[in-house]
Amino acid sequence: MLQRLTRRVSGTTLFMWLIGIAILAVVVYGTIATLASGKYGLKDWTDLTINGLALGGIYALIALGYTLVYGILRMINFAHGEVFMAGPMTAYFIITAFDESGFLNRQPILALLIVFLFAAAVSTTIAVLLERIAYRPLRRAPRLVPLITAIGASFFLQYTFRGLFGSGIKSYPLPDILQGDWTVGPITILKIRAVVIVAAIIMLVGLYIFVQRTKVGKAMQAVSEDKDTSALMGIDVDSVIVTTFVVGGALAGAAGVLYALMFRQVTFIMGFIPGLKAFTAAVLGGIGNVAGAALGGLFLGIAESVFPNLVLDGLGIPAPYQLRDALAFVLLVLVLIFRPSGILGERLAAKKA
């Protein structure tokens, strides 16, 4: 019986490896064909890479919420996409009022700072309420129970915001100071993309320092390692868990405003696809690993921006950019086949959660 099971597992593993190698072969062929065609120049690849960095920075900020919660509670908070949506959706009314009054262009830095703080506060509040109402009572329950609860909370938040703010797409104002582009040598970059990249890097570095260098961050690492022992050592486990949701919620709210400014629109369902991709990024980097989530987000953003043109164009597929979402999940399959623990692995999860 054991030998049959071993053979079956080995056969499945071999089959998955063959699929992975076949996909890699197609990717290599498409890449060579695209580069040989000379259809895209250096400027095109530079623009795609910069766009990917901006998008990847947003994915990384959302992915950190997934990986922090997983590192502490060993659960996937599938309602985190709606936490990401709630901040910019609510802050829409503030930034619109600023735009109509002219304050957004007279004092753009102050206006945007208020919008970011308000969005982060809203997302943080919703994240903490989720932890207190939906997740804390189920902390000792089997893992499947909080997972189903998280999915239910996701739909609840989606349709709550739909009922409150309507189902239409709302146009997000952009201050004049962020319109247009900058030229640095041979590189031309849209101002909003540059701001998104810089803001994302600052927040990612800030979180890493917070987790690694502060007393609260060290307490988070200890709770991630062993909750019961941490409690015996005098650490308030509930407080640390709430702090984890506060940090993840604040980052998601800020990421939501960056996303809304870059794409100039918000809707009640805007968190669903970015949330799935951010979860994919967290798995790519190594779920539970802070540095891995950041790396996975940046990698996924660049891949999603560059790979459709780089790979699919060479295969003769029309409008390859429309398949960018499918390509993101193909990358996830490849990583899970060849490195199931993610790019950086899960080994550091407890130390960096």
PEJOZI-V661263 format. One record per pair of residues at least 24 apart in sequence whose C-alpha atoms are under 10 Angstrom apart, sorted by the first residue. I is the first residue (numbers start at 1). J is the second residue. Records with the same first field share a line. If there is no record, write none. Layout:
BEGIN
I->J + J
END
This chain:
BEGIN
13->337
16->333 + 334 + 336 + 337 + 338
17->334 + 337 + 338
18->337
19->333 + 334 + 337
20->330 + 331 + 333 + 334 + 335 + 336 + 337 + 338
21->334 + 337 + 338
23->330 + 331 + 333 + 334
24->331 + 334
26->311 + 312 + 314 + 315
27->307 + 310 + 311 + 312 + 314 + 315
28->310 + 311 + 314
29->311 + 312 + 314 + 315
30->307 + 308 + 309 + 310 + 311 + 312 + 313 + 314 + 315 + 316
31->307 + 308 + 309 + 310 + 311 + 312 + 313 + 314 + 315
32->310 + 311 + 314 + 315
33->310 + 311 + 312 + 313 + 314 + 315 + 316
34->309 + 310 + 311 + 312 + 313 + 314 + 315 + 316
35->309 + 310 + 311 + 313 + 314
36->314
37->313 + 314
39->309 + 313 + 314
40->309 + 310
42->186 + 187
43->186 + 187 + 188
44->306 + 309
45->305 + 306 + 309 + 310
46->186 + 187 + 188 + 189 + 306
47->187 + 188 + 189 + 190 + 305 + 306
48->301 + 302 + 303 + 304 + 305 + 306 + 307 + 309
49->301 + 302 + 303 + 304 + 305 + 306 + 307
50->187 + 188 + 189 + 190 + 193 + 194 + 197 + 301 + 302 + 305 + 306
51->189 + 190 + 193 + 194 + 196 + 197 + 301 + 302 + 304 + 305 + 306
52->193 + 197 + 297 + 298 + 299 + 300 + 301 + 302 + 303 + 304 + 305 + 306
53->193 + 194 + 196 + 197 + 198 + 200 + 297 + 298 + 299 + 300 + 301 + 302 + 303 + 305
54->192 + 193 + 194 + 195 + 196 + 197 + 198 + 199 + 200 + 201 + 258 + 259 + 262 + 298 + 301 + 302 + 305
55->193 + 196 + 197 + 200 + 258 + 259 + 262 + 274 + 297 + 298 + 299 + 300 + 301 + 302 + 304 + 305
56->196 + 197 + 200 + 277 + 278 + 281 + 294 + 295 + 296 + 297 + 298 + 299 + 300 + 301 + 302 + 303 + 304 + 305
57->196 + 197 + 198 + 199 + 200 + 201 + 203 + 204 + 255 + 258 + 259 + 294 + 295 + 296 + 297 + 298 + 299 + 300 + 301 + 302
58->196 + 197 + 199 + 200 + 201 + 251 + 252 + 254 + 255 + 256 + 257 + 258 + 259 + 274 + 278 + 294 + 297 + 298 + 301
59->200 + 252 + 255 + 259 + 274 + 275 + 276 + 277 + 278 + 279 + 280 + 281 + 282 + 293 + 294 + 295 + 296 + 297 + 298 + 299 + 300 + 301
60->200 + 201 + 204 + 251 + 252 + 255 + 277 + 278 + 279 + 281 + 282 + 285 + 290 + 291 + 292 + 293 + 294 + 295 + 296 + 297 + 298 + 299 + 300 + 301
61->200 + 201 + 203 + 204 + 207 + 248 + 249 + 250 + 251 + 252 + 253 + 254 + 255 + 256 + 278 + 293 + 294 + 297 + 298
62->248 + 249 + 250 + 251 + 252 + 253 + 254 + 255 + 256 + 271 + 274 + 275 + 276 + 277 + 278 + 279 + 281 + 282 + 293 + 294 + 297
63->248 + 251 + 252 + 274 + 275 + 276 + 277 + 278 + 279 + 280 + 281 + 282 + 283 + 285 + 287 + 288 + 290 + 292 + 293 + 294 + 295 + 296 + 297
64->204 + 207 + 247 + 248 + 249 + 251 + 252 + 278 + 279 + 281 + 282 + 287 + 288 + 289 + 290 + 291 + 292 + 293 + 294 + 297 + 353
65->127 + 244 + 245 + 246 + 247 + 248 + 249 + 250 + 251 + 252 + 278 + 279 + 282 + 288 + 290 + 293
66->245 + 248 + 275 + 278 + 279 + 280 + 281 + 282 + 283 + 287 + 288 + 289 + 290 + 293
67->248 + 278 + 279 + 281 + 282 + 283 + 285 + 286 + 287 + 288 + 289 + 290 + 291 + 292 + 293 + 294 + 349 + 352 + 353
68->220 + 224 + 241 + 244 + 245 + 247 + 248 + 282 + 287 + 288 + 289 + 290 + 293 + 349 + 350 + 352 + 353
69->224 + 241 + 242 + 244 + 245 + 247 + 248 + 287 + 288 + 353
70->224 + 287 + 288 + 289 + 349 + 350 + 353
71->220 + 221 + 223 + 224 + 225 + 244 + 287 + 288 + 289 + 290 + 346 + 348 + 349 + 350 + 351 + 352 + 353
72->220 + 221 + 222 + 223 + 224 + 225 + 226 + 227 + 237 + 240 + 241 + 244 + 288 + 349 + 350 + 353
73->135 + 136 + 139 + 143 + 223 + 224 + 227 + 241 + 244 + 288
74->139 + 143 + 224 + 287 + 288
75->135 + 139 + 143 + 144 + 145 + 146 + 147 + 150 + 288
76->143 + 146 + 147 + 148 + 150 + 151 + 279 + 287
77->127 + 130 + 131 + 135 + 146 + 147 + 148 + 149 + 150 + 151 + 153 + 154 + 279
78->146 + 147 + 148 + 149 + 150 + 151 + 152 + 153 + 154 + 155 + 272 + 275 + 276 + 279
79->127 + 130 + 147 + 149 + 150 + 151 + 152 + 153 + 154 + 155 + 156 + 157 + 158 + 271 + 272 + 275
80->123 + 126 + 127 + 130 + 150 + 151 + 153 + 154 + 245 + 248 + 249 + 252 + 271 + 272 + 275 + 276 + 278 + 279
81->154 + 157 + 158 + 252 + 256 + 269 + 270 + 271 + 272 + 273 + 274 + 275 + 276 + 277 + 278 + 279
82->123 + 126 + 127 + 153 + 154 + 155 + 156 + 157 + 158 + 161 + 252 + 253 + 256 + 268 + 269 + 270 + 271 + 272 + 274 + 275
83->119 + 120 + 122 + 123 + 124 + 125 + 126 + 127 + 130 + 154 + 157 + 158 + 248 + 249 + 250 + 251 + 252 + 253 + 256 + 271 + 275
84->119 + 120 + 122 + 123 + 124 + 126 + 127 + 248 + 249 + 250 + 251 + 252 + 253 + 254 + 255 + 256 + 257 + 259 + 270 + 271 + 272 + 274 + 275
85->119 + 122 + 123 + 157 + 158 + 161 + 252 + 253 + 255 + 256 + 257 + 259 + 260 + 266 + 267 + 268 + 269 + 270 + 271 + 272 + 274 + 275
86->119 + 120 + 122 + 123 + 124 + 125 + 126 + 127 + 157 + 158 + 161 + 249 + 252 + 253 + 256 + 257 + 266 + 267 + 268 + 269 + 270 + 271
87->115 + 116 + 117 + 118 + 119 + 120 + 121 + 122 + 123 + 124 + 125 + 126 + 249 + 250 + 252 + 253 + 254 + 255 + 256 + 257
88->115 + 116 + 118 + 119 + 120 + 122 + 123 + 172 + 252 + 253 + 254 + 255 + 256 + 257 + 258 + 259 + 260 + 261 + 265 + 266 + 267 + 270
89->119 + 122 + 123 + 161 + 165 + 170 + 172 + 253 + 256 + 257 + 260 + 265 + 266 + 267 + 268 + 270
90->115 + 118 + 119 + 122 + 123 + 161 + 164 + 165 + 266
91->115 + 116 + 117 + 118 + 119 + 120 + 122 + 172 + 253 + 256 + 257
92->119 + 170 + 171 + 172 + 173 + 257 + 260 + 265 + 266
93->170 + 172
94->118 + 119
95->172 + 173 + 174 + 175
96->171 + 172 + 173 + 174
97->173
98->173 + 175
99->172 + 173 + 174 + 175
100->173
102->175
103->175
104->173 + 174 + 175 + 176 + 177
105->174 + 175 + 176 + 177 + 178
106->175 + 176 + 177
107->175 + 177
108->174 + 175 + 176 + 177 + 178
109->175 + 177
111->175
112->174 + 175 + 257
115->254 + 257
116->250 + 253 + 254 + 255 + 256 + 257 + 258
117->250 + 253 + 254 + 257
118->250 + 253 + 254
119->249 + 250 + 251 + 252 + 253 + 254 + 255 + 256 + 257
120->246 + 247 + 248 + 249 + 250 + 251 + 252 + 253 + 254 + 255 + 256 + 257
121->246 + 249 + 250 + 253 + 254
122->249 + 250 + 253
123->245 + 246 + 247 + 248 + 249 + 250 + 251 + 252 + 253 + 254 + 256
124->243 + 245 + 246 + 247 + 248 + 249 + 250 + 251 + 252 + 253
125->245 + 246 + 249 + 250
126->157 + 245 + 246 + 249
127->242 + 244 + 245 + 246 + 247 + 248 + 249 + 250 + 252
128->241 + 242 + 243 + 244 + 245 + 246 + 247 + 248 + 249
129->242 + 245
130->154 + 245
131->238 + 241 + 242 + 244 + 245 + 246
132->238 + 241 + 242
136->238 + 241 + 242
154->271 + 272
155->269 + 272
157->268 + 269
158->267 + 268 + 269 + 270 + 271 + 272
159->268 + 269
160->268
161->267 + 268 + 269
162->267 + 268 + 269
163->268
164->268
165->267 + 268
166->267 + 268
167->267 + 268 + 269
168->266 + 267 + 268 + 269
169->265 + 266 + 267 + 268 + 269 + 270
170->260 + 264 + 265 + 266 + 267 + 268
171->260 + 261 + 263 + 264 + 265 + 266 + 267
172->257 + 260 + 261 + 262 + 263 + 264 + 265 + 266
173->260 + 261 + 264 + 265
174->260 + 261 + 262 + 263 + 264
175->261
178->261 + 262
190->262
191->262
192->258 + 261 + 262 + 263
193->258 + 259 + 261 + 262
195->258 + 262
196->255 + 257 + 258 + 259 + 261 + 262
197->258
199->254 + 255 + 258
200->251 + 254 + 255 + 258 + 294
201->294
203->251 + 254 + 255
204->251 + 290 + 291 + 293 + 294
205->291 + 294
207->247 + 248 + 251 + 290 + 291
208->290 + 291 + 294 + 352 + 353
210->247
211->290 + 351 + 352 + 353
212->351 + 352 + 353
216->240 + 243 + 244
217->243 + 244 + 352 + 353
218->351 + 352 + 353
220->244 + 350 + 351 + 352 + 353
221->349 + 350 + 351 + 352 + 353
222->350 + 351 + 352 + 353
223->350 + 351 + 353
224->288 + 349 + 350 + 351 + 352 + 353
225->349 + 350 + 351 + 352 + 353
226->350
244->353
273->325
276->329
277->301 + 325 + 328 + 329 + 332
280->328 + 329 + 331 + 332 + 333
281->328 + 329 + 331 + 332 + 342
282->342 + 343
283->332 + 335 + 336 + 340 + 341 + 342 + 343 + 344 + 345 + 346
284->331 + 332 + 333 + 334 + 335 + 336 + 339 + 340 + 341 + 342 + 343 + 344 + 345
285->335 + 341 + 342 + 343 + 344 + 345 + 346
286->339 + 340 + 341 + 342 + 343 + 344 + 345 + 346 + 347 + 348 + 349
287->341 + 342 + 343 + 344 + 345 + 346 + 347 + 348 + 349 + 353
288->345 + 346 + 347 + 348 + 349 + 350 + 351 + 352 + 353
289->342 + 344 + 345 + 346 + 347 + 348 + 349 + 350 + 351 + 352 + 353
290->344 + 346 + 348 + 349 + 350 + 351 + 352 + 353
291->344 + 348 + 349 + 352 + 353
292->342 + 343 + 344 + 345 + 346 + 348 + 349 + 352
293->342 + 343 + 344
295->343 + 344
296->342 + 343 + 344
300->327 + 328 + 329 + 331 + 332
301->328
303->327 + 328 + 331
304->328 + 329 + 331
END
